[in-house]
Amino acid sequence: MSDITYFANSGRENTEQVGLLAARRAQELGIDTVLIASSTGASALKIIPYMAGRQVVVVSRSTGRMRPNVQEMPVEVRRQLESLGARVLTCQHAFGGVNRAIRRKFETYQVDEIIAAALRVFGDGTKVCIEISLMAADAGLVRTDQDVISIAGSSGGSDTALVLQPANAQDFFDLKVKEIICKPRL
């Protein structure tokens, strides 16, 4: 077993350390696939150098999340990530989408947003690590029978890394969080 690193604060100040810790654990466990949540691509660009020899999937926020027709990750950053060998996934959020529209219209929460709120008790990064693994599995970019490392965070940076076995969103309860590599103390 590996020790868990707890950061005193959340956010971008931990990004490089997360990359180092995640790469080390991937090496120890023989994990070939790493997921990185990155709204603008900045966190992914800092972490990718630590992931040499691994398949990297960068999961961006969905287009229109902040404002209609706006993608937060600039096209040139997406191209840069792809030139470094990463695959970039932009799609509907597993804990959002149509159900969020129902909440906004009818002012009632849906099951996926309740699940998201429950996962946030472990930190924003933990919720996002789980969510992006569902999204990547649904897109066929990760297998559901192999462990991955999932990296996410809060406050514009990476501060959380988990070892998990992804599941498709329709099989959410088959997802297994196997290890916490690091996270903020909150």
C-alpha positions as protocol buffer text, in pm:
chain_id: "A"
residue {
  index: 1
  type: MET
  ca { x: 0 y: 0 z: 0 }
}
residue {
  index: 2
  type: SER
  ca { x: 97 y: 354 z: -61 }
}
residue {
  index: 3
  type: ASP
  ca { x: 83 y: 652 z: 171 }
}
residue {
  index: 4
  type: ILE
  ca { x: -175 y: 921 z: 106 }
}
residue {
  index: 5
  type: THR
  ca { x: -49 y: 1277 z: 66 }
}
residue {
  index: 6
  type: TYR
  ca { x: -274 y: 1543 z: 215 }
}
residue {
  index: 7
  type: PHE
  ca { x: -224 y: 1901 z: 97 }
}
residue {
  index: 8
  type: ALA
  ca { x: -280 y: 2188 z: 341 }
}
residue {
  index: 9
  type: ASN
  ca { x: -465 y: 2385 z: 73 }
}
residue {
  index: 10
  type: SER
  ca { x: -657 y: 2308 z: -243 }
}
residue {
  index: 11
  type: GLY
  ca { x: -576 y: 2442 z: -585 }
}
residue {
  index: 12
  type: ARG
  ca { x: -309 y: 2506 z: -843 }
}
residue {
  index: 13
  type: GLU
  ca { x: -15 y: 2523 z: -603 }
}
residue {
  index: 14
  type: ASN
  ca { x: -32 y: 2141 z: -582 }
}
residue {
  index: 15
  type: THR
  ca { x: -45 y: 2064 z: -956 }
}
residue {
  index: 16
  type: GLU
  ca { x: 318 y: 1962 z: -1012 }
}
residue {
  index: 17
  type: GLN
  ca { x: 327 y: 1755 z: -692 }
}
residue {
  index: 18
  type: VAL
  ca { x: 9 y: 1576 z: -802 }
}
residue {
  index: 19
  type: GLY
  ca { x: 176 y: 1495 z: -1135 }
}
residue {
  index: 20
  type: LEU
  ca { x: 482 y: 1356 z: -959 }
}
residue {
  index: 21
  type: LEU
  ca { x: 283 y: 1148 z: -707 }
}
residue {
  index: 22
  type: ALA
  ca { x: 46 y: 1014 z: -974 }
}
residue {
  index: 23
  type: ALA
  ca { x: 332 y: 919 z: -1207 }
}
residue {
  index: 24
  type: ARG
  ca { x: 512 y: 740 z: -925 }
}
residue {
  index: 25
  type: ARG
  ca { x: 200 y: 541 z: -830 }
}
residue {
  index: 26
  type: ALA
  ca { x: 123 y: 460 z: -1194 }
}
residue {
  index: 27
  type: GLN
  ca { x: 475 y: 318 z: -1225 }
}
residue {
  index: 28
  type: GLU
  ca { x: 440 y: 114 z: -903 }
}
residue {
  index: 29
  type: LEU
  ca { x: 105 y: -33 z: -1009 }
}
residue {
  index: 30
  type: GLY
  ca { x: 176 y: -67 z: -1382 }
}
residue {
  index: 31
  type: ILE
  ca { x: -113 y: 163 z: -1474 }
}
residue {
  index: 32
  type: ASP
  ca { x: -96 y: 279 z: -1834 }
}
residue {
  index: 33
  type: THR
  ca { x: -382 y: 530 z: -1850 }
}
residue {
  index: 34
  type: VAL
  ca { x: -411 y: 866 z: -1677 }
}
residue {
  index: 35
  type: LEU
  ca { x: -712 y: 1098 z: -1688 }
}
residue {
  index: 36
  type: ILE
  ca { x: -664 y: 1469 z: -1624 }
}
residue {
  index: 37
  type: ALA
  ca { x: -949 y: 1714 z: -1576 }
}
residue {
  index: 38
  type: SER
  ca { x: -847 y: 2047 z: -1725 }
}
residue {
  index: 39
  type: SER
  ca { x: -1081 y: 2334 z: -1807 }
}
residue {
  index: 40
  type: THR
  ca { x: -833 y: 2546 z: -1999 }
}
residue {
  index: 41
  type: GLY
  ca { x: -557 y: 2290 z: -2053 }
}
residue {
  index: 42
  type: ALA
  ca { x: -313 y: 2462 z: -1816 }
}
residue {
  index: 43
  type: SER
  ca { x: -313 y: 2185 z: -1553 }
}
residue {
  index: 44
  type: ALA
  ca { x: -280 y: 1915 z: -1817 }
}
residue {
  index: 45
  type: LEU
  ca { x: 19 y: 2091 z: -1973 }
}
residue {
  index: 46
  type: LYS
  ca { x: 192 y: 2090 z: -1633 }
}
residue {
  index: 47
  type: ILE
  ca { x: 117 y: 1723 z: -1562 }
}
residue {
  index: 48
  type: ILE
  ca { x: 175 y: 1559 z: -1903 }
}
residue {
  index: 49
  type: PRO
  ca { x: 558 y: 1575 z: -1876 }
}
residue {
  index: 50
  type: TYR
  ca { x: 537 y: 1340 z: -1575 }
}
residue {
  index: 51
  type: MET
  ca { x: 334 y: 1086 z: -1773 }
}
residue {
  index: 52
  type: ALA
  ca { x: 583 y: 978 z: -2038 }
}
residue {
  index: 53
  type: GLY
  ca { x: 492 y: 642 z: -2188 }
}
residue {
  index: 54
  type: ARG
  ca { x: 135 y: 651 z: -2063 }
}
residue {
  index: 55
  type: GLN
  ca { x: -191 y: 711 z: -2244 }
}
residue {
  index: 56
  type: VAL
  ca { x: -323 y: 1048 z: -2128 }
}
residue {
  index: 57
  type: VAL
  ca { x: -683 y: 1157 z: -2168 }
}
residue {
  index: 58
  type: VAL
  ca { x: -753 y: 1521 z: -2090 }
}
residue {
  index: 59
  type: VAL
  ca { x: -1117 y: 1585 z: -2007 }
}
residue {
  index: 60
  type: SER
  ca { x: -1232 y: 1942 z: -2061 }
}
residue {
  index: 61
  type: ARG
  ca { x: -1551 y: 2107 z: -1950 }
}
residue {
  index: 62
  type: SER
  ca { x: -1842 y: 2080 z: -2189 }
}
residue {
  index: 63
  type: THR
  ca { x: -1889 y: 2356 z: -2445 }
}
residue {
  index: 64
  type: GLY
  ca { x: -2153 y: 2601 z: -2324 }
}
residue {
  index: 65
  type: ARG
  ca { x: -2101 y: 2525 z: -1956 }
}
residue {
  index: 66
  type: MET
  ca { x: -2000 y: 2881 z: -1872 }
}
residue {
  index: 67
  type: ARG
  ca { x: -2181 y: 3060 z: -2157 }
}
residue {
  index: 68
  type: PRO
  ca { x: -2362 y: 2935 z: -2468 }
}
residue {
  index: 69
  type: ASN
  ca { x: -2127 y: 2834 z: -2751 }
}
residue {
  index: 70
  type: VAL
  ca { x: -1811 y: 2900 z: -2548 }
}
residue {
  index: 71
  type: GLN
  ca { x: -1540 y: 2637 z: -2500 }
}
residue {
  index: 72
  type: GLU
  ca { x: -1301 y: 2726 z: -2218 }
}
residue {
  index: 73
  type: MET
  ca { x: -1009 y: 2533 z: -2364 }
}
residue {
  index: 74
  type: PRO
  ca { x: -858 y: 2738 z: -2647 }
}
residue {
  index: 75
  type: VAL
  ca { x: -817 y: 2555 z: -2979 }
}
residue {
  index: 76
  type: GLU
  ca { x: -441 y: 2616 z: -2979 }
}
residue {
  index: 77
  type: VAL
  ca { x: -407 y: 2456 z: -2633 }
}
residue {
  index: 78
  type: ARG
  ca { x: -611 y: 2155 z: -2746 }
}
residue {
  index: 79
  type: ARG
  ca { x: -378 y: 2118 z: -3044 }
}
residue {
  index: 80
  type: GLN
  ca { x: -74 y: 2147 z: -2818 }
}
residue {
  index: 81
  type: LEU
  ca { x: -207 y: 1874 z: -2587 }
}
residue {
  index: 82
  type: GLU
  ca { x: -276 y: 1650 z: -2886 }
}
residue {
  index: 83
  type: SER
  ca { x: 74 y: 1715 z: -3024 }
}
residue {
  index: 84
  type: LEU
  ca { x: 206 y: 1586 z: -2690 }
}
residue {
  index: 85
  type: GLY
  ca { x: 13 y: 1262 z: -2746 }
}
residue {
  index: 86
  type: ALA
  ca { x: -289 y: 1332 z: -2526 }
}
residue {
  index: 87
  type: ARG
  ca { x: -645 y: 1267 z: -2634 }
}
residue {
  index: 88
  type: VAL
  ca { x: -880 y: 1550 z: -2544 }
}
residue {
  index: 89
  type: LEU
  ca { x: -1240 y: 1468 z: -2455 }
}
residue {
  index: 90
  type: THR
  ca { x: -1511 y: 1732 z: -2453 }
}
residue {
  index: 91
  type: CYS
  ca { x: -1860 y: 1601 z: -2383 }
}
residue {
  index: 92
  type: GLN
  ca { x: -2160 y: 1629 z: -2153 }
}
residue {
  index: 93
  type: HIS
  ca { x: -2070 y: 1604 z: -1787 }
}
residue {
  index: 94
  type: ALA
  ca { x: -2172 y: 1278 z: -1624 }
}
residue {
  index: 95
  type: PHE
  ca { x: -2324 y: 1466 z: -1330 }
}
residue {
  index: 96
  type: GLY
  ca { x: -2488 y: 1739 z: -1538 }
}
residue {
  index: 97
  type: GLY
  ca { x: -2645 y: 1776 z: -1879 }
}
residue {
  index: 98
  type: VAL
  ca { x: -3019 y: 1742 z: -1924 }
}
residue {
  index: 99
  type: ASN
  ca { x: -3081 y: 1698 z: -1553 }
}
residue {
  index: 100
  type: ARG
  ca { x: -2918 y: 2036 z: -1489 }
}
residue {
  index: 101
  type: ALA
  ca { x: -3165 y: 2190 z: -1735 }
}
residue {
  index: 102
  type: ILE
  ca { x: -3451 y: 2035 z: -1536 }
}
residue {
  index: 103
  type: ARG
  ca { x: -3311 y: 2185 z: -1214 }
}
residue {
  index: 104
  type: ARG
  ca { x: -3278 y: 2528 z: -1372 }
}
residue {
  index: 105
  type: LYS
  ca { x: -3626 y: 2520 z: -1526 }
}
residue {
  index: 106
  type: PHE
  ca { x: -3823 y: 2356 z: -1244 }
}
residue {
  index: 107
  type: GLU
  ca { x: -3601 y: 2441 z: -945 }
}
residue {
  index: 108
  type: THR
  ca { x: -3572 y: 2081 z: -835 }
}
residue {
  index: 109
  type: TYR
  ca { x: -3257 y: 1877 z: -799 }
}
residue {
  index: 110
  type: GLN
  ca { x: -3209 y: 1555 z: -991 }
}
residue {
  index: 111
  type: VAL
  ca { x: -3036 y: 1236 z: -880 }
}
residue {
  index: 112
  type: ASP
  ca { x: -2708 y: 1305 z: -1063 }
}
residue {
  index: 113
  type: GLU
  ca { x: -2666 y: 1642 z: -891 }
}
residue {
  index: 114
  type: ILE
  ca { x: -2743 y: 1483 z: -554 }
}
residue {
  index: 115
  type: ILE
  ca { x: -2473 y: 1222 z: -620 }
}
residue {
  index: 116
  type: ALA
  ca { x: -2232 y: 1503 z: -716 }
}
residue {
  index: 117
  type: ALA
  ca { x: -2312 y: 1693 z: -395 }
}
residue {
  index: 118
  type: ALA
  ca { x: -2256 y: 1378 z: -188 }
}
residue {
  index: 119
  type: LEU
  ca { x: -1920 y: 1313 z: -353 }
}
residue {
  index: 120
  type: ARG
  ca { x: -1811 y: 1673 z: -284 }
}
residue {
  index: 121
  type: VAL
  ca { x: -1799 y: 1593 z: 88 }
}
residue {
  index: 122
  type: PHE
  ca { x: -1469 y: 1426 z: -4 }
}
residue {
  index: 123
  type: GLY
  ca { x: -1364 y: 1739 z: -198 }
}
residue {
  index: 124
  type: ASP
  ca { x: -1432 y: 1888 z: -540 }
}
residue {
  index: 125
  type: GLY
  ca { x: -1137 y: 1702 z: -690 }
}
residue {
  index: 126
  type: THR
  ca { x: -1267 y: 1364 z: -574 }
}
residue {
  index: 127
  type: LYS
  ca { x: -1605 y: 1430 z: -734 }
}
residue {
  index: 128
  type: VAL
  ca { x: -1442 y: 1538 z: -1060 }
}
residue {
  index: 129
  type: CYS
  ca { x: -1200 y: 1241 z: -1066 }
}
residue {
  index: 130
  type: ILE
  ca { x: -1497 y: 1007 z: -1050 }
}
residue {
  index: 131
  type: GLU
  ca { x: -1702 y: 1208 z: -1299 }
}
residue {
  index: 132
  type: ILE
  ca { x: -1432 y: 1225 z: -1568 }
}
residue {
  index: 133
  type: SER
  ca { x: -1375 y: 851 z: -1543 }
}
residue {
  index: 134
  type: LEU
  ca { x: -1743 y: 795 z: -1624 }
}
residue {
  index: 135
  type: MET
  ca { x: -1719 y: 1036 z: -1916 }
}
residue {
  index: 136
  type: ALA
  ca { x: -1404 y: 872 z: -2054 }
}
residue {
  index: 137
  type: ALA
  ca { x: -1557 y: 525 z: -2020 }
}
residue {
  index: 138
  type: ASP
  ca { x: -1873 y: 636 z: -2201 }
}
residue {
  index: 139
  type: ALA
  ca { x: -1658 y: 779 z: -2481 }
}
residue {
  index: 140
  type: GLY
  ca { x: -1469 y: 449 z: -2511 }
}
residue {
  index: 141
  type: LEU
  ca { x: -1137 y: 611 z: -2416 }
}
residue {
  index: 142
  type: VAL
  ca { x: -1079 y: 391 z: -2110 }
}
residue {
  index: 143
  type: ARG
  ca { x: -1168 y: 33 z: -2032 }
}
residue {
  index: 144
  type: THR
  ca { x: -1393 y: -55 z: -1741 }
}
residue {
  index: 145
  type: ASP
  ca { x: -1190 y: -363 z: -1654 }
}
residue {
  index: 146
  type: GLN
  ca { x: -857 y: -183 z: -1603 }
}
residue {
  index: 147
  type: ASP
  ca { x: -748 y: 61 z: -1335 }
}
residue {
  index: 148
  type: VAL
  ca { x: -665 y: 419 z: -1426 }
}
residue {
  index: 149
  type: ILE
  ca { x: -532 y: 717 z: -1238 }
}
residue {
  index: 150
  type: SER
  ca { x: -772 y: 1009 z: -1239 }
}
residue {
  index: 151
  type: ILE
  ca { x: -650 y: 1361 z: -1160 }
}
residue {
  index: 152
  type: ALA
  ca { x: -864 y: 1667 z: -1090 }
}
residue {
  index: 153
  type: GLY
  ca { x: -884 y: 1958 z: -853 }
}
residue {
  index: 154
  type: SER
  ca { x: -1028 y: 2288 z: -759 }
}
residue {
  index: 155
  type: SER
  ca { x: -941 y: 2655 z: -776 }
}
residue {
  index: 156
  type: GLY
  ca { x: -787 y: 2631 z: -1122 }
}
residue {
  index: 157
  type: GLY
  ca { x: -541 y: 2350 z: -1058 }
}
residue {
  index: 158
  type: SER
  ca { x: -495 y: 1984 z: -977 }
}
residue {
  index: 159
  type: ASP
  ca { x: -494 y: 1875 z: -613 }
}
residue {
  index: 160
  type: THR
  ca { x: -647 y: 1526 z: -616 }
}
residue {
  index: 161
  type: ALA
  ca { x: -546 y: 1192 z: -767 }
}
residue {
  index: 162
  type: LEU
  ca { x: -724 y: 859 z: -731 }
}
residue {
  index: 163
  type: VAL
  ca { x: -662 y: 506 z: -851 }
}
residue {
  index: 164
  type: LEU
  ca { x: -994 y: 377 z: -971 }
}
residue {
  index: 165
  type: GLN
  ca { x: -1164 y: 125 z: -1194 }
}
residue {
  index: 166
  type: PRO
  ca { x: -1397 y: 322 z: -1423 }
}
residue {
  index: 167
  type: ALA
  ca { x: -1751 y: 230 z: -1513 }
}
residue {
  index: 168
  type: ASN
  ca { x: -1991 y: 351 z: -1775 }
}
residue {
  index: 169
  type: ALA
  ca { x: -2235 y: 608 z: -1636 }
}
residue {
  index: 170
  type: GLN
  ca { x: -2524 y: 362 z: -1668 }
}
residue {
  index: 171
  type: ASP
  ca { x: -2323 y: 125 z: -1444 }
}
residue {
  index: 172
  type: PHE
  ca { x: -2214 y: 394 z: -1197 }
}
residue {
  index: 173
  type: PHE
  ca { x: -2230 y: 166 z: -894 }
}
residue {
  index: 174
  type: ASP
  ca { x: -1973 y: -67 z: -1052 }
}
residue {
  index: 175
  type: LEU
  ca { x: -1709 y: 209 z: -1032 }
}
residue {
  index: 176
  type: LYS
  ca { x: -1447 y: 133 z: -768 }
}
residue {
  index: 177
  type: VAL
  ca { x: -1224 y: 391 z: -600 }
}
residue {
  index: 178
  type: LYS
  ca { x: -925 y: 178 z: -505 }
}
residue {
  index: 179
  type: GLU
  ca { x: -680 y: 432 z: -367 }
}
residue {
  index: 180
  type: ILE
  ca { x: -646 y: 796 z: -280 }
}
residue {
  index: 181
  type: ILE
  ca { x: -302 y: 909 z: -393 }
}
residue {
  index: 182
  type: CYS
  ca { x: -344 y: 1268 z: -276 }
}
residue {
  index: 183
  type: LYS
  ca { x: -608 y: 1526 z: -193 }
}
residue {
  index: 184
  type: PRO
  ca { x: -645 y: 1848 z: 2 }
}
residue {
  index: 185
  type: ARG
  ca { x: -724 y: 1819 z: 372 }
}
residue {
  index: 186
  type: LEU
  ca { x: -1010 y: 2064 z: 316 }
}
